[in-house]
Amino acid sequence: MSRREMAPKFASACALAAATIAPATPVLGGAARPGYEPCAQFISELGERGAAHAAWVNFGGFLPIGVLVVLFAVFAAIAVDGWRGRAGVLLFSGVGAAYIVAAFFPCDPGCPSPGSATQQIHSSGALAEYLGGGIGLILASTARIRGVALAPRWLTIAAAAVVLVAFAGMLAPSLQPQRGLVQRCAEFALFGWLAVAGIGAWRAASRSDRSSRE
């Protein structure tokens, strides 16, 4: 079996694994940190410098999520038909890159702006995640693998809109008291789409397997 024939299965496995770990990490990390307020605090604050269980959150949560998303993007780019879809999933890898950056460059306590050099590197990851992810979703809205849509177009466009609007909301001073909730809307859109895309990639792989047996 060729690399292109195997790619949808690998993309699917990475997508579904990342979409499972991503919501579990802030839930478990938040439960282990007394006083953490999900609606008011960023997810990154669970792994901030000096936080309890930061190493577990960063290297047991953020890092594997990031690696899985990047691998999904690579395998999906191999499998997807057309340059636009490939460009979209590759831009979506910015989501994974941001998680990897967060693992190795944790934010300062409270995720201030601008903060230390480490904080600034951490914040640059957010640009890659939300701009790369949002624009990548727009481009990936028509992505297909062997005639099977990676995800419904309407869902992909809706997810892109949520991500980009939420990113603007995270920067708005008036929404700072609810910044954690705003961020979680963006994360839900990104990883919800990723789960659907993982199912779409699996469907494409299954169709290919049936065709090869006929």
C-alpha positions in Angstrom: 0.0 0.0 0.0 1.4 3.4 -1.0 2.1 6.3 1.3 -0.8 8.3 -0.1 -3.2 5.3 0.5 -2.1 5.0 4.1 -2.1 8.7 4.9 -5.9 9.1 5.6 -5.8 6.4 8.3 -2.8 8.0 10.0 -4.5 11.4 9.7 -7.7 10.0 11.2 -5.9 8.4 14.1 -3.9 11.5 15.0 -7.0 13.8 14.7 -9.2 11.6 16.9 -6.4 11.2 19.5 -5.7 14.9 19.7 -9.4 15.7 19.9 -9.7 13.4 22.9 -6.7 14.7 24.8 -7.3 18.4 24.1 -10.5 18.7 26.2 -9.3 16.2 28.9 -6.2 18.3 29.6 -7.8 21.5 30.9 -10.5 19.5 32.7 -8.0 17.4 34.6 -5.5 20.1 35.0 -8.1 22.6 36.3 -9.5 20.0 38.7 -6.0 19.5 40.1 -5.4 23.3 40.7 -7.5 24.8 43.5 -8.8 28.3 42.7 -8.5 28.0 39.0 -11.4 29.7 37.1 -12.0 28.3 33.6 -14.1 31.2 32.5 -11.6 33.9 33.6 -8.3 32.2 33.0 -6.5 30.9 29.8 -5.8 27.2 29.4 -2.1 28.1 29.2 -2.3 29.3 32.8 -2.5 25.6 33.9 1.0 25.2 32.7 2.4 28.6 33.6 5.8 29.0 35.3 5.5 27.9 38.9 2.1 26.4 38.7 1.3 23.2 40.5 1.4 20.2 38.0 2.8 22.5 35.3 5.2 19.8 34.0 2.3 17.3 33.7 0.1 19.8 31.9 2.9 20.9 29.5 4.5 17.6 28.7 1.7 15.2 29.3 -1.0 17.3 27.7 0.1 20.2 25.6 3.1 18.5 23.9 1.3 15.3 22.7 -1.6 17.4 21.6 0.7 19.6 19.5 2.6 16.7 18.0 -0.6 14.9 17.1 -2.1 17.9 15.4 1.0 18.5 13.4 1.1 14.9 12.3 -2.6 15.1 11.3 -1.8 18.1 9.1 1.1 16.4 7.5 -0.8 13.1 6.7 -3.9 15.1 5.6 -1.8 17.2 3.3 -0.5 14.0 1.6 -4.0 12.7 1.2 -6.1 15.7 0.4 -6.8 16.5 -3.3 -6.0 20.0 -4.6 -3.6 22.7 -3.5 -6.2 24.7 -1.6 -7.2 21.9 0.7 -3.5 21.0 1.3 -2.7 24.6 2.1 -5.6 24.7 4.5 -4.6 21.6 6.5 -0.9 22.7 6.6 -2.0 26.1 8.0 -4.1 24.3 10.5 -0.8 22.8 11.8 -0.3 26.2 13.5 -2.7 24.9 16.1 -0.3 22.0 16.9 2.8 24.3 16.7 1.2 26.6 19.3 0.7 23.7 21.7 4.3 22.6 21.3 5.5 26.2 21.9 3.3 26.3 25.0 4.9 23.2 26.4 8.5 24.5 26.1 7.8 28.2 26.6 5.1 28.4 29.4 3.5 31.7 30.0 4.3 33.9 32.9 1.9 33.7 35.9 -1.4 35.2 34.7 -0.3 35.3 31.1 0.4 39.0 31.1 1.1 41.2 28.0 3.8 41.7 27.0 5.6 39.8 29.8 9.0 38.2 29.7 10.8 36.9 26.6 9.3 33.5 27.3 5.9 35.0 27.5 6.3 36.8 24.2 7.3 33.5 22.5 4.4 31.8 24.1 2.0 34.6 22.8 3.4 34.3 19.3 2.2 30.7 19.4 -1.4 32.0 19.9 -1.1 33.9 16.6 -0.1 30.7 14.8 -2.9 28.8 16.5 -5.9 31.2 16.0 -4.9 33.0 12.8 -3.3 29.9 11.2 -6.2 27.7 12.4 -8.9 30.1 11.3 -7.5 30.9 7.9 -6.5 27.2 7.4 -10.1 26.2 8.1 -11.4 28.6 5.4 -9.0 27.1 2.9 -9.8 23.6 4.0 -13.6 24.1 3.7 -13.5 22.3 0.3 -10.9 19.7 1.2 -11.7 16.2 -0.1 -9.9 12.9 0.0 -10.8 10.7 -2.9 -14.1 12.3 -3.3 -15.0 12.3 0.4 -15.3 15.7 2.2 -12.8 16.0 5.1 -15.6 17.8 6.9 -18.9 19.5 5.9 -18.2 22.8 4.3 -20.7 24.7 6.4 -19.2 23.3 9.6 -15.7 24.2 8.5 -16.7 27.8 7.7 -18.6 28.1 10.9 -15.6 26.8 12.9 -13.3 29.3 11.2 -15.7 32.2 12.0 -15.9 31.2 15.7 -12.1 30.9 15.9 -11.4 34.3 14.3 -14.1 36.1 16.3 -13.0 34.5 19.5 -9.4 35.4 18.9 -10.5 39.1 18.5 -12.5 38.7 21.7 -9.5 37.5 23.6 -7.7 40.7 22.7 -10.6 42.9 23.6 -10.0 44.7 27.0 -13.8 44.5 27.8 -13.8 40.7 27.6 -10.7 40.1 29.7 -12.8 38.9 32.7 -14.3 36.2 30.4 -11.2 35.5 28.4 -11.0 31.9 29.5 -14.6 31.3 28.2 -13.9 33.1 24.9 -10.7 31.0 24.4 -12.6 27.8 25.1 -15.1 28.7 22.3 -12.2 28.9 19.9 -10.7 25.6 21.2 -14.1 23.9 20.9 -14.4 25.0 17.3 -10.8 23.9 16.4 -10.9 20.5 18.1 -14.6 19.8 17.3 -13.7 20.3 13.6 -10.6 18.1 14.0 -12.8 15.3 15.4 -15.1 15.6 12.4 -12.2 15.7 10.0 -10.8 12.6 11.6 -14.0 10.8 10.9 -14.0 12.1 7.4 -10.5 10.9 6.8 -11.4 7.5 8.1 -14.4 7.3 5.8 -12.2 8.2 2.8 -9.7 5.4 3.8 -12.6 2.9 4.2 -13.9 3.8 0.7 -10.5 3.3 -0.7 -10.1 -0.1 0.9 -13.5 -1.2 -0.5 -12.5 0.0 -4.0 -9.2 -1.9 -3.9 -11.0 -5.1 -3.0 -13.5 -4.8 -5.8 
